[in-house]
Amino acid sequence: MSKDTQVMFYVMDTNARFGPRVHQIENTNYSLRNDEMTPVPVRHALMFLADPAFRVFDQDKNKVERSVRAHGSEEIKLQPHQTVATFHELSKEALLVRARKEVGGESFKTSSKREELIEFLIHGRTDPVKKVEADPAELPVSDGGVDTELSDDDIIADSDAEEDPSAVLGNG
């Protein structure tokens, strides 16, 4: 993507109270102010989120927050090297890696179409544990694998174990 067409975010430095402060990211200098938004490429703008003194805004000038709310009330904190992206923003290779980690996704090949990978990641995931509703009276009794009832011969009193340890081990 050329510099003219790349998506730009905006950054403000709240510590720049007496004029602009210059910050360098990957050999690029940014002169940031407290009172105006400075356009910065998205990748660099998100790096400023590591410090709460910076305010970062998206291309529509909506404030970007460092944390993301997950399903429910759990809060996910992003590390400075992480970002939130849609599946459509990911490379085919990144989609393939994610799809192969899902149940049912191990069959995808490098020749799989990008659209198929996205469709699978959005809609095709299957729950590896299926919930089964059953009436206990209808469940099978036992297949002989586990003996669920104890006989009097199976019970060893504590006093027997103290007197003869081989009784516990079945060597007696």
C-alpha positions as CSV (number, residue, x, y, z in Angstrom):
1,M,0.0,0.0,0.0
2,S,1.5,3.3,-1.0
3,K,2.0,6.1,1.5
4,D,-0.7,8.1,-0.2
5,T,-3.4,5.4,0.1
6,Q,-2.6,4.0,3.5
7,V,-5.2,4.4,6.3
8,M,-4.3,7.1,8.7
9,F,-5.2,7.3,12.4
10,Y,-4.7,10.4,14.5
11,V,-2.6,10.8,17.7
12,M,-2.4,13.5,20.4
13,D,0.3,13.8,23.1
14,T,-1.3,15.0,26.3
15,N,2.1,15.7,27.8
16,A,2.8,18.3,25.0
17,R,1.6,21.2,27.1
18,F,4.1,23.8,26.0
19,G,4.2,23.0,22.2
20,P,4.8,19.9,20.1
21,R,6.9,17.0,21.2
22,V,8.7,14.8,18.7
23,H,8.5,11.0,18.8
24,Q,10.3,8.6,16.6
25,I,8.9,5.2,15.5
26,E,10.9,3.1,13.0
27,N,12.9,6.1,11.8
28,T,9.8,8.3,11.2
29,N,9.5,11.4,13.4
30,Y,6.1,12.6,14.5
31,S,5.6,16.1,16.0
32,L,2.6,15.6,18.3
33,R,0.6,18.2,20.1
34,N,-1.8,18.3,23.0
35,D,-4.4,20.5,21.2
36,E,-4.5,18.9,17.7
37,M,-4.7,15.5,16.1
38,T,-1.7,14.5,14.0
39,P,-2.3,12.0,11.2
40,V,-0.1,8.8,11.7
41,P,-0.2,5.5,9.8
42,V,-2.3,2.9,11.6
43,R,0.6,0.6,12.5
44,H,2.5,3.4,14.2
45,A,-0.6,5.0,15.8
46,L,-1.4,1.7,17.6
47,M,2.1,1.7,19.1
48,F,1.3,4.9,20.9
49,L,-1.5,3.0,22.8
50,A,1.2,1.5,25.0
51,D,1.4,4.8,26.9
52,P,-1.8,6.3,28.4
53,A,-0.4,9.8,27.8
54,F,-1.3,9.4,24.1
55,R,-4.8,9.7,22.7
56,V,-5.3,7.6,19.5
57,F,-8.2,8.1,17.1
58,D,-9.3,6.1,14.1
59,Q,-9.8,7.4,10.6
60,D,-13.2,8.7,11.5
61,K,-11.7,10.4,14.6
62,N,-13.3,8.0,17.1
63,K,-11.2,7.4,20.1
64,V,-9.4,4.0,20.1
65,E,-9.3,2.2,23.4
66,R,-6.6,-0.2,24.5
67,S,-8.9,-2.8,25.9
68,V,-11.7,-4.7,24.1
69,R,-14.8,-6.1,25.8
70,A,-15.3,-9.8,25.1
71,H,-18.6,-11.7,25.3
72,G,-20.0,-10.9,28.7
73,S,-18.1,-8.7,31.1
74,E,-14.6,-10.1,30.7
75,E,-12.0,-7.5,29.6
76,I,-9.2,-8.4,27.3
77,K,-6.0,-6.3,27.5
78,L,-4.0,-6.0,24.3
79,Q,-0.2,-6.1,24.5
80,P,1.7,-3.3,22.6
81,H,2.5,-5.8,19.7
82,Q,-1.2,-6.9,19.3
83,T,-4.0,-5.4,17.4
84,V,-7.7,-6.2,16.7
85,A,-8.4,-7.1,13.0
86,T,-11.2,-8.5,11.0
87,F,-10.8,-11.7,9.1
88,H,-10.9,-9.7,5.9
89,E,-7.7,-7.8,6.9
90,L,-5.7,-11.0,7.5
91,S,-3.5,-12.6,4.9
92,K,-4.5,-16.0,3.4
93,E,-1.6,-17.6,5.3
94,A,-2.8,-16.2,8.6
95,L,-6.4,-17.4,7.9
96,L,-5.1,-20.9,7.1
97,V,-3.2,-21.1,10.4
98,R,-6.3,-20.0,12.3
99,A,-8.6,-22.3,10.4
100,R,-6.4,-25.4,10.9
101,K,-6.5,-24.8,14.7
102,E,-10.2,-25.2,14.8
103,V,-12.1,-28.5,15.0
104,G,-12.9,-29.4,11.4
105,G,-10.3,-27.0,9.9
106,E,-7.4,-29.5,9.7
107,S,-8.5,-30.5,6.2
108,F,-7.8,-27.0,4.7
109,K,-4.9,-26.9,2.2
110,T,-2.7,-24.1,1.0
111,S,-4.8,-24.2,-2.2
112,S,-8.0,-23.4,-0.2
113,K,-9.7,-20.2,-1.3
114,R,-9.5,-17.2,1.0
115,E,-13.3,-16.8,1.0
116,E,-13.7,-20.4,2.2
117,L,-11.3,-19.9,5.1
118,I,-13.2,-16.7,6.2
119,E,-16.5,-18.4,5.8
120,F,-15.3,-21.4,7.9
121,L,-13.8,-19.1,10.6
122,I,-17.0,-17.1,10.9
123,H,-19.7,-19.7,10.5
124,G,-18.2,-23.2,10.2
125,R,-16.7,-23.8,13.6
126,T,-18.1,-26.8,15.4
127,D,-18.2,-27.3,19.1
128,P,-16.0,-30.3,19.9
129,V,-18.1,-31.2,22.9
130,K,-21.8,-31.8,22.1
131,K,-24.2,-31.4,24.9
132,V,-26.5,-34.4,25.1
133,E,-29.8,-34.3,27.0
134,A,-30.8,-37.8,28.3
135,D,-33.1,-39.3,30.8
136,P,-30.9,-41.2,33.3
137,A,-33.4,-44.1,33.2
138,E,-32.6,-44.5,29.5
139,L,-28.9,-44.6,29.9
140,P,-27.1,-48.0,29.4
141,V,-26.6,-49.9,32.6
142,S,-22.9,-50.9,32.4
143,D,-20.6,-52.2,29.8
144,G,-18.5,-54.1,32.3
145,G,-15.7,-51.5,32.3
146,V,-16.4,-50.2,35.8
147,D,-17.8,-52.0,38.8
148,T,-20.0,-49.5,40.5
149,E,-21.1,-51.8,43.4
150,L,-19.0,-53.0,46.2
151,S,-19.4,-56.3,47.9
152,D,-18.5,-57.0,51.5
153,D,-15.3,-58.7,50.4
154,D,-14.1,-55.4,48.7
155,I,-14.3,-53.4,51.9
156,I,-11.1,-53.5,54.0
157,A,-11.4,-52.0,57.5
158,D,-8.7,-49.6,58.6
159,S,-7.7,-52.0,61.4
160,D,-7.0,-54.7,58.8
161,A,-4.6,-52.4,56.9
162,E,-2.7,-51.5,60.0
163,E,-2.3,-55.1,61.1
164,D,-1.5,-56.5,57.6
165,P,-0.5,-54.0,54.9
166,S,-0.5,-56.9,52.3
167,A,-4.3,-57.0,52.8
168,V,-4.6,-53.6,51.1
169,L,-2.2,-54.5,48.3
170,G,-3.9,-57.8,47.7
171,N,-0.8,-59.8,48.5
172,G,-2.2,-61.5,51.6
